[in-house]
Amino acid sequence: MGFPAVLLLLLGLIAAAEASGDHHDHTLHVSAPHASYSCPEGANVTLLCTDSGALAQPKDRVQHFWLYTPHGDQRCHDHSHPRGLKNPHGNRSVGVVYGTQEKTFFVTLLDLKQEDQGRYCCISLELQPKEHHKASLQQTAHNHVLLTITPRRNDTRCSMFVPPSQNSMFAVLVTVGFILLVLCLPLILVLLYRQRRGSHGSRRAHELVRMDSEAQGHENPVFMAGTPQPKPRTLSQILTRQSSETGRHLLSDPGTPQTPNPHGDVFFPAQDPIPESPDFLQV
């Protein structure tokens, strides 16, 4: 992973964190102050969830309820309430008490048993009241907590584990990105060094070839071989008669009628003198 990839990763994390914060500010959200609880048998525990965000309409009301499943890795199903109690106000005789306090709502389980172990889902519904009609659902939000039951002991206090916040997760991701950048930086530097070294070696090789070609008198190193020089021809070779490609005799071939006689008047053969015209002399 190079520096641009790490930089894009960091920018993406920052944008995601800002978008997540904006989303939570403008919509209903449910968070759990404690991700899980560990309690011994016979103890009492109060599971908490908290509302945050804004309602769609100021006059809307929020309704809370809890669901339960004995399987910690599965989602809660409808109509599956803690200890099977559907009463929204709870029943102390059954050992289940529901309650709300400002934006926090909770369920208290008394005298815990092994059967109480599992996943507890806290759900918030934003309802818009209407005259003479059933309230319409505007928003829904949910979260969950895990409850683990340990064998009975003298100490009945429960242990609670805080979930990692978004800010801490963001800090962890930024730290991981920075570590990756530090680890990849030497590799990036080595690659840059090799690239520059290769380009420098290539330029040096071209320079040596150019200098060598200039030393030999060649402007272009491609034409390393000498240009062919015309061979000197003797007089006998020049006078040698050759046949043309068509098979006809050239003027220099032997037996050609136009070949001048080498003996005597070569270029201008002797001719009889032209008699002078008497008319021309009289002029």
C-alpha positions as protocol buffer text, in pm:
chain_id: "A"
residue {
  index: 1
  type: MET
  ca { x: 0 y: 0 z: 0 }
}
residue {
  index: 2
  type: GLY
  ca { x: 150 y: 328 z: -111 }
}
residue {
  index: 3
  type: PHE
  ca { x: 123 y: 674 z: 35 }
}
residue {
  index: 4
  type: PRO
  ca { x: -174 y: 781 z: -187 }
}
residue {
  index: 5
  type: ALA
  ca { x: -373 y: 474 z: -81 }
}
residue {
  index: 6
  type: VAL
  ca { x: -307 y: 539 z: 288 }
}
residue {
  index: 7
  type: LEU
  ca { x: -398 y: 905 z: 247 }
}
residue {
  index: 8
  type: LEU
  ca { x: -725 y: 814 z: 77 }
}
residue {
  index: 9
  type: LEU
  ca { x: -798 y: 566 z: 355 }
}
residue {
  index: 10
  type: LEU
  ca { x: -749 y: 831 z: 622 }
}
residue {
  index: 11
  type: LEU
  ca { x: -966 y: 1082 z: 435 }
}
residue {
  index: 12
  type: GLY
  ca { x: -1236 y: 819 z: 395 }
}
residue {
  index: 13
  type: LEU
  ca { x: -1230 y: 743 z: 767 }
}
residue {
  index: 14
  type: ILE
  ca { x: -1262 y: 1111 z: 853 }
}
residue {
  index: 15
  type: ALA
  ca { x: -1554 y: 1154 z: 612 }
}
residue {
  index: 16
  type: ALA
  ca { x: -1724 y: 843 z: 751 }
}
residue {
  index: 17
  type: ALA
  ca { x: -1685 y: 966 z: 1107 }
}
residue {
  index: 18
  type: GLU
  ca { x: -1832 y: 1306 z: 1019 }
}
residue {
  index: 19
  type: ALA
  ca { x: -2120 y: 1148 z: 828 }
}
residue {
  index: 20
  type: SER
  ca { x: -2189 y: 913 z: 1118 }
}
residue {
  index: 21
  type: GLY
  ca { x: -2198 y: 1204 z: 1361 }
}
residue {
  index: 22
  type: ASP
  ca { x: -2437 y: 1400 z: 1140 }
}
residue {
  index: 23
  type: HIS
  ca { x: -2659 y: 1095 z: 1102 }
}
residue {
  index: 24
  type: HIS
  ca { x: -2684 y: 1048 z: 1477 }
}
residue {
  index: 25
  type: ASP
  ca { x: -2764 y: 1416 z: 1531 }
}
residue {
  index: 26
  type: HIS
  ca { x: -3061 y: 1417 z: 1295 }
}
residue {
  index: 27
  type: THR
  ca { x: -3211 y: 1070 z: 1353 }
}
residue {
  index: 28
  type: LEU
  ca { x: -3315 y: 859 z: 1647 }
}
residue {
  index: 29
  type: HIS
  ca { x: -3039 y: 638 z: 1778 }
}
residue {
  index: 30
  type: VAL
  ca { x: -3011 y: 383 z: 2058 }
}
residue {
  index: 31
  type: SER
  ca { x: -2681 y: 311 z: 2229 }
}
residue {
  index: 32
  type: ALA
  ca { x: -2582 y: 73 z: 2507 }
}
residue {
  index: 33
  type: PRO
  ca { x: -2354 y: 214 z: 2779 }
}
residue {
  index: 34
  type: HIS
  ca { x: -2234 y: -141 z: 2847 }
}
residue {
  index: 35
  type: ALA
  ca { x: -2193 y: -398 z: 2573 }
}
residue {
  index: 36
  type: SER
  ca { x: -2212 y: -702 z: 2801 }
}
residue {
  index: 37
  type: TYR
  ca { x: -2278 y: -804 z: 3160 }
}
residue {
  index: 38
  type: SER
  ca { x: -2140 y: -1098 z: 3353 }
}
residue {
  index: 39
  type: CYS
  ca { x: -2334 y: -1190 z: 3668 }
}
residue {
  index: 40
  type: PRO
  ca { x: -2342 y: -1490 z: 3901 }
}
residue {
  index: 41
  type: GLU
  ca { x: -2660 y: -1685 z: 3961 }
}
residue {
  index: 42
  type: GLY
  ca { x: -2890 y: -1532 z: 4219 }
}
residue {
  index: 43
  type: ALA
  ca { x: -2774 y: -1174 z: 4151 }
}
residue {
  index: 44
  type: ASN
  ca { x: -2983 y: -882 z: 4028 }
}
residue {
  index: 45
  type: VAL
  ca { x: -2887 y: -687 z: 3716 }
}
residue {
  index: 46
  type: THR
  ca { x: -3017 y: -378 z: 3539 }
}
residue {
  index: 47
  type: LEU
  ca { x: -2958 y: -361 z: 3163 }
}
residue {
  index: 48
  type: LEU
  ca { x: -2943 y: -8 z: 3024 }
}
residue {
  index: 49
  type: CYS
  ca { x: -2997 y: 156 z: 2685 }
}
residue {
  index: 50
  type: THR
  ca { x: -3002 y: 526 z: 2594 }
}
residue {
  index: 51
  type: ASP
  ca { x: -3183 y: 731 z: 2330 }
}
residue {
  index: 52
  type: SER
  ca { x: -3003 y: 1001 z: 2134 }
}
residue {
  index: 53
  type: GLY
  ca { x: -3065 y: 1212 z: 1827 }
}
residue {
  index: 54
  type: ALA
  ca { x: -3370 y: 1415 z: 1732 }
}
residue {
  index: 55
  type: LEU
  ca { x: -3733 y: 1333 z: 1668 }
}
residue {
  index: 56
  type: ALA
  ca { x: -3901 y: 1398 z: 1336 }
}
residue {
  index: 57
  type: GLN
  ca { x: -4168 y: 1610 z: 1508 }
}
residue {
  index: 58
  type: PRO
  ca { x: -4149 y: 1772 z: 1853 }
}
residue {
  index: 59
  type: LYS
  ca { x: -4493 y: 1633 z: 1946 }
}
residue {
  index: 60
  type: ASP
  ca { x: -4397 y: 1275 z: 1868 }
}
residue {
  index: 61
  type: ARG
  ca { x: -4358 y: 1028 z: 2152 }
}
residue {
  index: 62
  type: VAL
  ca { x: -4110 y: 746 z: 2196 }
}
residue {
  index: 63
  type: GLN
  ca { x: -4208 y: 399 z: 2308 }
}
residue {
  index: 64
  type: HIS
  ca { x: -3954 y: 151 z: 2445 }
}
residue {
  index: 65
  type: PHE
  ca { x: -3960 y: -225 z: 2479 }
}
residue {
  index: 66
  type: TRP
  ca { x: -3722 y: -517 z: 2521 }
}
residue {
  index: 67
  type: LEU
  ca { x: -3686 y: -847 z: 2337 }
}
residue {
  index: 68
  type: TYR
  ca { x: -3486 y: -1154 z: 2430 }
}
residue {
  index: 69
  type: THR
  ca { x: -3320 y: -1453 z: 2265 }
}
residue {
  index: 70
  type: PRO
  ca { x: -3112 y: -1720 z: 2441 }
}
residue {
  index: 71
  type: HIS
  ca { x: -2867 y: -1720 z: 2151 }
}
residue {
  index: 72
  type: GLY
  ca { x: -2610 y: -1444 z: 2181 }
}
residue {
  index: 73
  type: ASP
  ca { x: -2518 y: -1454 z: 1811 }
}
residue {
  index: 74
  type: GLN
  ca { x: -2873 y: -1428 z: 1676 }
}
residue {
  index: 75
  type: ARG
  ca { x: -3119 y: -1145 z: 1635 }
}
residue {
  index: 76
  type: CYS
  ca { x: -3412 y: -1102 z: 1868 }
}
residue {
  index: 77
  type: HIS
  ca { x: -3752 y: -1213 z: 1743 }
}
residue {
  index: 78
  type: ASP
  ca { x: -4083 y: -1038 z: 1790 }
}
residue {
  index: 79
  type: HIS
  ca { x: -4300 y: -1138 z: 2084 }
}
residue {
  index: 80
  type: SER
  ca { x: -4001 y: -1292 z: 2261 }
}
residue {
  index: 81
  type: HIS
  ca { x: -3975 y: -1089 z: 2580 }
}
residue {
  index: 82
  type: PRO
  ca { x: -3749 y: -1139 z: 2883 }
}
residue {
  index: 83
  type: ARG
  ca { x: -3885 y: -1433 z: 3080 }
}
residue {
  index: 84
  type: GLY
  ca { x: -4188 y: -1427 z: 2851 }
}
residue {
  index: 85
  type: LEU
  ca { x: -4339 y: -1120 z: 3016 }
}
residue {
  index: 86
  type: LYS
  ca { x: -4521 y: -888 z: 2772 }
}
residue {
  index: 87
  type: ASN
  ca { x: -4644 y: -640 z: 3031 }
}
residue {
  index: 88
  type: PRO
  ca { x: -4466 y: -309 z: 2953 }
}
residue {
  index: 89
  type: HIS
  ca { x: -4458 y: -223 z: 3322 }
}
residue {
  index: 90
  type: GLY
  ca { x: -4308 y: -553 z: 3428 }
}
residue {
  index: 91
  type: ASN
  ca { x: -4402 y: -789 z: 3705 }
}
residue {
  index: 92
  type: ARG
  ca { x: -4193 y: -809 z: 4018 }
}
residue {
  index: 93
  type: SER
  ca { x: -4330 y: -1148 z: 4104 }
}
residue {
  index: 94
  type: VAL
  ca { x: -4179 y: -1280 z: 3781 }
}
residue {
  index: 95
  type: GLY
  ca { x: -3858 y: -1091 z: 3849 }
}
residue {
  index: 96
  type: VAL
  ca { x: -3879 y: -846 z: 3556 }
}
residue {
  index: 97
  type: VAL
  ca { x: -3908 y: -468 z: 3600 }
}
residue {
  index: 98
  type: TYR
  ca { x: -3912 y: -214 z: 3316 }
}
residue {
  index: 99
  type: GLY
  ca { x: -3844 y: 156 z: 3360 }
}
residue {
  index: 100
  type: THR
  ca { x: -3736 y: 483 z: 3197 }
}
residue {
  index: 101
  type: GLN
  ca { x: -3545 y: 783 z: 3326 }
}
residue {
  index: 102
  type: GLU
  ca { x: -3511 y: 1082 z: 3093 }
}
residue {
  index: 103
  type: LYS
  ca { x: -3353 y: 930 z: 2778 }
}
residue {
  index: 104
  type: THR
  ca { x: -3243 y: 609 z: 2947 }
}
residue {
  index: 105
  type: PHE
  ca { x: -3463 y: 300 z: 2958 }
}
residue {
  index: 106
  type: PHE
  ca { x: -3382 y: -25 z: 3134 }
}
residue {
  index: 107
  type: VAL
  ca { x: -3495 y: -371 z: 3234 }
}
residue {
  index: 108
  type: THR
  ca { x: -3412 y: -519 z: 3575 }
}
residue {
  index: 109
  type: LEU
  ca { x: -3386 y: -895 z: 3621 }
}
residue {
  index: 110
  type: LEU
  ca { x: -3413 y: -1028 z: 3976 }
}
residue {
  index: 111
  type: ASP
  ca { x: -3262 y: -1351 z: 4107 }
}
residue {
  index: 112
  type: LEU
  ca { x: -3078 y: -1443 z: 3789 }
}
residue {
  index: 113
  type: LYS
  ca { x: -3086 y: -1799 z: 3665 }
}
residue {
  index: 114
  type: GLN
  ca { x: -2888 y: -1982 z: 3400 }
}
residue {
  index: 115
  type: GLU
  ca { x: -3189 y: -1957 z: 3168 }
}
residue {
  index: 116
  type: ASP
  ca { x: -3157 y: -1577 z: 3168 }
}
residue {
  index: 117
  type: GLN
  ca { x: -2830 y: -1588 z: 2975 }
}
residue {
  index: 118
  type: GLY
  ca { x: -2853 y: -1457 z: 2621 }
}
residue {
  index: 119
  type: ARG
  ca { x: -2905 y: -1147 z: 2412 }
}
residue {
  index: 120
  type: TYR
  ca { x: -3133 y: -861 z: 2516 }
}
residue {
  index: 121
  type: CYS
  ca { x: -3247 y: -617 z: 2247 }
}
residue {
  index: 122
  type: CYS
  ca { x: -3357 y: -264 z: 2339 }
}
residue {
  index: 123
  type: ILE
  ca { x: -3586 y: -96 z: 2086 }
}
residue {
  index: 124
  type: SER
  ca { x: -3717 y: 260 z: 2054 }
}
residue {
  index: 125
  type: LEU
  ca { x: -4012 y: 356 z: 1835 }
}
residue {
  index: 126
  type: GLU
  ca { x: -4102 y: 713 z: 1744 }
}
residue {
  index: 127
  type: LEU
  ca { x: -4478 y: 740 z: 1709 }
}
residue {
  index: 128
  type: GLN
  ca { x: -4670 y: 1034 z: 1569 }
}
residue {
  index: 129
  type: PRO
  ca { x: -5012 y: 1063 z: 1734 }
}
residue {
  index: 130
  type: LYS
  ca { x: -5315 y: 1128 z: 1513 }
}
residue {
  index: 131
  type: GLU
  ca { x: -5669 y: 1220 z: 1607 }
}
residue {
  index: 132
  type: HIS
  ca { x: -5913 y: 928 z: 1590 }
}
residue {
  index: 133
  type: HIS
  ca { x: -5645 y: 719 z: 1422 }
}
residue {
  index: 134
  type: LYS
  ca { x: -5374 y: 484 z: 1529 }
}
residue {
  index: 135
  type: ALA
  ca { x: -5034 y: 650 z: 1579 }
}
residue {
  index: 136
  type: SER
  ca { x: -4805 y: 623 z: 1279 }
}
residue {
  index: 137
  type: LEU
  ca { x: -4450 y: 497 z: 1308 }
}
residue {
  index: 138
  type: GLN
  ca { x: -4189 y: 759 z: 1213 }
}
residue {
  index: 139
  type: GLN
  ca { x: -3856 y: 609 z: 1318 }
}
residue {
  index: 140
  type: THR
  ca { x: -3720 y: 297 z: 1478 }
}
residue {
  index: 141
  type: ALA
  ca { x: -3383 y: 233 z: 1643 }
}
residue {
  index: 142
  type: HIS
  ca { x: -3240 y: -59 z: 1833 }
}
residue {
  index: 143
  type: ASN
  ca { x: -2932 y: -201 z: 2001 }
}
residue {
  index: 144
  type: HIS
  ca { x: -2849 y: -500 z: 2217 }
}
residue {
  index: 145
  type: VAL
  ca { x: -2653 y: -617 z: 2521 }
}
residue {
  index: 146
  type: LEU
  ca { x: -2525 y: -959 z: 2618 }
}
residue {
  index: 147
  type: LEU
  ca { x: -2579 y: -1124 z: 2954 }
}
residue {
  index: 148
  type: THR
  ca { x: -2356 y: -1407 z: 3075 }
}
residue {
  index: 149
  type: ILE
  ca { x: -2447 y: -1607 z: 3384 }
}
residue {
  index: 150
  type: THR
  ca { x: -2163 y: -1755 z: 3593 }
}
residue {
  index: 151
  type: PRO
  ca { x: -2190 y: -2009 z: 3876 }
}
residue {
  index: 152
  type: ARG
  ca { x: -2321 y: -1885 z: 4208 }
}
residue {
  index: 153
  type: ARG
  ca { x: -2070 y: -1731 z: 4449 }
}
residue {
  index: 154
  type: ASN
  ca { x: -2064 y: -1518 z: 4760 }
}
residue {
  index: 155
  type: ASP
  ca { x: -2006 y: -1196 z: 4565 }
}
residue {
  index: 156
  type: THR
  ca { x: -2325 y: -1111 z: 4377 }
}
residue {
  index: 157
  type: ARG
  ca { x: -2189 y: -808 z: 4194 }
}
residue {
  index: 158
  type: CYS
  ca { x: -2193 y: -804 z: 3816 }
}
residue {
  index: 159
  type: SER
  ca { x: -1910 y: -713 z: 3582 }
}
residue {
  index: 160
  type: MET
  ca { x: -1986 y: -474 z: 3298 }
}
residue {
  index: 161
  type: PHE
  ca { x: -1785 y: -418 z: 2982 }
}
residue {
  index: 162
  type: VAL
  ca { x: -1792 y: -87 z: 2798 }
}
residue {
  index: 163
  type: PRO
  ca { x: -1816 y: -112 z: 2417 }
}
residue {
  index: 164
  type: PRO
  ca { x: -1556 y: 73 z: 2209 }
}
residue {
  index: 165
  type: SER
  ca { x: -1688 y: 414 z: 2114 }
}
residue {
  index: 166
  type: GLN
  ca { x: -1685 y: 551 z: 1762 }
}
residue {
  index: 167
  type: ASN
  ca { x: -1414 y: 798 z: 1853 }
}
residue {
  index: 168
  type: SER
  ca { x: -1192 y: 524 z: 1988 }
}
residue {
  index: 169
  type: MET
  ca { x: -1256 y: 312 z: 1680 }
}
residue {
  index: 170
  type: PHE
  ca { x: -1169 y: 606 z: 1461 }
}
residue {
  index: 171
  type: ALA
  ca { x: -849 y: 662 z: 1659 }
}
residue {
  index: 172
  type: VAL
  ca { x: -760 y: 294 z: 1620 }
}
residue {
  index: 173
  type: LEU
  ca { x: -815 y: 305 z: 1245 }
}
residue {
  index: 174
  type: VAL
  ca { x: -608 y: 622 z: 1210 }
}
residue {
  index: 175
  type: THR
  ca { x: -330 y: 463 z: 1415 }
}
residue {
  index: 176
  type: VAL
  ca { x: -336 y: 151 z: 1199 }
}
residue {
  index: 177
  type: GLY
  ca { x: -321 y: 364 z: 885 }
}
residue {
  index: 178
  type: PHE
  ca { x: -25 y: 559 z: 1022 }
}
residue {
  index: 179
  type: ILE
  ca { x: 157 y: 236 z: 1112 }
}
residue {
  index: 180
  type: LEU
  ca { x: 98 y: 102 z: 760 }
}
residue {
  index: 181
  type: LEU
  ca { x: 234 y: 426 z: 618 }
}
residue {
  index: 182
  type: VAL
  ca { x: 548 y: 402 z: 832 }
}
residue {
  index: 183
  type: LEU
  ca { x: 598 y: 38 z: 731 }
}
residue {
  index: 184
  type: CYS
  ca { x: 549 y: 111 z: 362 }
}
residue {
  index: 185
  type: LEU
  ca { x: 766 y: 423 z: 356 }
}
residue {
  index: 186
  type: PRO
  ca { x: 1102 y: 234 z: 326 }
}
residue {
  index: 187
  type: LEU
  ca { x: 962 y: 28 z: 40 }
}
residue {
  index: 188
  type: ILE
  ca { x: 845 y: 343 z: -137 }
}
residue {
  index: 189
  type: LEU
  ca { x: 1188 y: 502 z: -95 }
}
residue {
  index: 190
  type: VAL
  ca { x: 1362 y: 189 z: -228 }
}
residue {
  index: 191
  type: LEU
  ca { x: 1136 y: 184 z: -535 }
}
residue {
  index: 192
  type: LEU
  ca { x: 1200 y: 553 z: -601 }
}
residue {
  index: 193
  type: TYR
  ca { x: 1576 y: 500 z: -563 }
}
residue {
  index: 194
  type: ARG
  ca { x: 1575 y: 208 z: -806 }
}
residue {
  index: 195
  type: GLN
  ca { x: 1373 y: 404 z: -1057 }
}
residue {
  index: 196
  type: ARG
  ca { x: 1605 y: 703 z: -1044 }
}
residue {
  index: 197
  type: ARG
  ca { x: 1911 y: 477 z: -1059 }
}
residue {
  index: 198
  type: GLY
  ca { x: 1776 y: 297 z: -1364 }
}
residue {
  index: 199
  type: SER
  ca { x: 1698 y: 621 z: -1545 }
}
residue {
  index: 200
  type: HIS
  ca { x: 2042 y: 760 z: -1457 }
}
residue {
  index: 201
  type: GLY
  ca { x: 2212 y: 444 z: -1587 }
}
residue {
  index: 202
  type: SER
  ca { x: 2015 y: 463 z: -1910 }
}
residue {
  index: 203
  type: ARG
  ca { x: 2113 y: 826 z: -1963 }
}
residue {
  index: 204
  type: ARG
  ca { x: 2477 y: 740 z: -1887 }
}
residue {
  index: 205
  type: ALA
  ca { x: 2473 y: 457 z: -2143 }
}
residue {
  index: 206
  type: HIS
  ca { x: 2331 y: 686 z: -2412 }
}
residue {
  index: 207
  type: GLU
  ca { x: 2595 y: 946 z: -2329 }
}
residue {
  index: 208
  type: LEU
  ca { x: 2877 y: 690 z: -2363 }
}
residue {
  index: 209
  type: VAL
  ca { x: 2743 y: 574 z: -2699 }
}
residue {
  index: 210
  type: ARG
  ca { x: 2720 y: 932 z: -2820 }
}
residue {
  index: 211
  type: MET
  ca { x: 3075 y: 1012 z: -2705 }
}
residue {
  index: 212
  type: ASP
  ca { x: 3209 y: 697 z: -2872 }
}
residue {
  index: 213
  type: SER
  ca { x: 3033 y: 778 z: -3199 }
}
residue {
  index: 214
  type: GLU
  ca { x: 3168 y: 1133 z: -3193 }
}
residue {
  index: 215
  type: ALA
  ca { x: 3519 y: 999 z: -3133 }
}
residue {
  index: 216
  type: GLN
  ca { x: 3487 y: 784 z: -3447 }
}
residue {
  index: 217
  type: GLY
  ca { x: 3348 y: 1073 z: -3651 }
}
residue {
  index: 218
  type: HIS
  ca { x: 2989 y: 956 z: -3672 }
}
residue {
  index: 219
  type: GLU
  ca { x: 2706 y: 1184 z: -3589 }
}
residue {
  index: 220
  type: ASN
  ca { x: 2458 y: 899 z: -3569 }
}
residue {
  index: 221
  type: PRO
  ca { x: 2576 y: 594 z: -3375 }
}
residue {
  index: 222
  type: VAL
  ca { x: 2344 y: 374 z: -3581 }
}
residue {
  index: 223
  type: PHE
  ca { x: 2562 y: 409 z: -3888 }
}
residue {
  index: 224
  type: MET
  ca { x: 2876 y: 268 z: -3736 }
}
residue {
  index: 225
  type: ALA
  ca { x: 3007 y: 115 z: -4059 }
}
residue {
  index: 226
  type: GLY
  ca { x: 3195 y: 338 z: -4302 }
}
residue {
  index: 227
  type: THR
  ca { x: 3011 y: 470 z: -4603 }
}
residue {
  index: 228
  type: PRO
  ca { x: 3110 y: 288 z: -4921 }
}
residue {
  index: 229
  type: GLN
  ca { x: 3367 y: 478 z: -5127 }
}
residue {
  index: 230
  type: PRO
  ca { x: 3370 y: 455 z: -5508 }
}
residue {
  index: 231
  type: LYS
  ca { x: 3653 y: 234 z: -5631 }
}
residue {
  index: 232
  type: PRO
  ca { x: 3898 y: 394 z: -5874 }
}
residue {
  index: 233
  type: ARG
  ca { x: 3870 y: 267 z: -6234 }
}
residue {
  index: 234
  type: THR
  ca { x: 4154 y: 233 z: -6477 }
}
residue {
  index: 235
  type: LEU
  ca { x: 4146 y: 355 z: -6832 }
}
residue {
  index: 236
  type: SER
  ca { x: 4120 y: 1 z: -6964 }
}
residue {
  index: 237
  type: GLN
  ca { x: 3813 y: -62 z: -6744 }
}
residue {
  index: 238
  type: ILE
  ca { x: 3651 y: 255 z: -6867 }
}
residue {
  index: 239
  type: LEU
  ca { x: 3716 y: 161 z: -7230 }
}
residue {
  index: 240
  type: THR
  ca { x: 3593 y: -191 z: -7175 }
}
residue {
  index: 241
  type: ARG
  ca { x: 3277 y: -239 z: -7371 }
}
residue {
  index: 242
  type: GLN
  ca { x: 2983 y: -385 z: -7187 }
}
residue {
  index: 243
  type: SER
  ca { x: 2655 y: -523 z: -7311 }
}
residue {
  index: 244
  type: SER
  ca { x: 2331 y: -355 z: -7219 }
}
residue {
  index: 245
  type: GLU
  ca { x: 2056 y: -535 z: -7032 }
}
residue {
  index: 246
  type: THR
  ca { x: 1848 y: -561 z: -7351 }
}
residue {
  index: 247
  type: GLY
  ca { x: 2122 y: -742 z: -7536 }
}
residue {
  index: 248
  type: ARG
  ca { x: 2180 y: -460 z: -7780 }
}
residue {
  index: 249
  type: HIS
  ca { x: 2521 y: -323 z: -7843 }
}
residue {
  index: 250
  type: LEU
  ca { x: 2603 y: 4 z: -7687 }
}
residue {
  index: 251
  type: LEU
  ca { x: 2797 y: 268 z: -7869 }
}
residue {
  index: 252
  type: SER
  ca { x: 3108 y: 142 z: -7698 }
}
residue {
  index: 253
  type: ASP
  ca { x: 3055 y: -220 z: -7805 }
}
residue {
  index: 254
  type: PRO
  ca { x: 3275 y: -366 z: -8073 }
}
residue {
  index: 255
  type: GLY
  ca { x: 3119 y: -402 z: -8413 }
}
residue {
  index: 256
  type: THR
  ca { x: 2881 y: -116 z: -8363 }
}
residue {
  index: 257
  type: PRO
  ca { x: 2846 y: 71 z: -8691 }
}
residue {
  index: 258
  type: GLN
  ca { x: 2865 y: 404 z: -8522 }
}
residue {
  index: 259
  type: THR
  ca { x: 3196 y: 317 z: -8358 }
}
residue {
  index: 260
  type: PRO
  ca { x: 3448 y: 560 z: -8501 }
}
residue {
  index: 261
  type: ASN
  ca { x: 3761 y: 434 z: -8660 }
}
residue {
  index: 262
  type: PRO
  ca { x: 4045 y: 458 z: -8412 }
}
residue {
  index: 263
  type: HIS
  ca { x: 4288 y: 530 z: -8695 }
}
residue {
  index: 264
  type: GLY
  ca { x: 4283 y: 855 z: -8884 }
}
residue {
  index: 265
  type: ASP
  ca { x: 4017 y: 1117 z: -8834 }
}
residue {
  index: 266
  type: VAL
  ca { x: 3820 y: 990 z: -8542 }
}
residue {
  index: 267
  type: PHE
  ca { x: 3557 y: 1249 z: -8478 }
}
residue {
  index: 268
  type: PHE
  ca { x: 3537 y: 1431 z: -8811 }
}
residue {
  index: 269
  type: PRO
  ca { x: 3614 y: 1205 z: -9109 }
}
residue {
  index: 270
  type: ALA
  ca { x: 3767 y: 1363 z: -9413 }
}
residue {
  index: 271
  type: GLN
  ca { x: 3523 y: 1478 z: -9681 }
}
residue {
  index: 272
  type: ASP
  ca { x: 3558 y: 1625 z: -10024 }
}
residue {
  index: 273
  type: PRO
  ca { x: 3584 y: 2004 z: -10030 }
}
residue {
  index: 274
  type: ILE
  ca { x: 3269 y: 2190 z: -10113 }
}
residue {
  index: 275
  type: PRO
  ca { x: 3310 y: 2400 z: -10425 }
}
residue {
  index: 276
  type: GLU
  ca { x: 3258 y: 2767 z: -10379 }
}
residue {
  index: 277
  type: SER
  ca { x: 2952 y: 2914 z: -10544 }
}
residue {
  index: 278
  type: PRO
  ca { x: 3025 y: 3186 z: -10797 }
}
residue {
  index: 279
  type: ASP
  ca { x: 2714 y: 3374 z: -10693 }
}
residue {
  index: 280
  type: PHE
  ca { x: 2832 y: 3390 z: -10335 }
}
residue {
  index: 281
  type: LEU
  ca { x: 3169 y: 3524 z: -10441 }
}
residue {
  index: 282
  type: GLN
  ca { x: 3009 y: 3801 z: -10640 }
}
residue {
  index: 283
  type: VAL
  ca { x: 2827 y: 3934 z: -10337 }
}
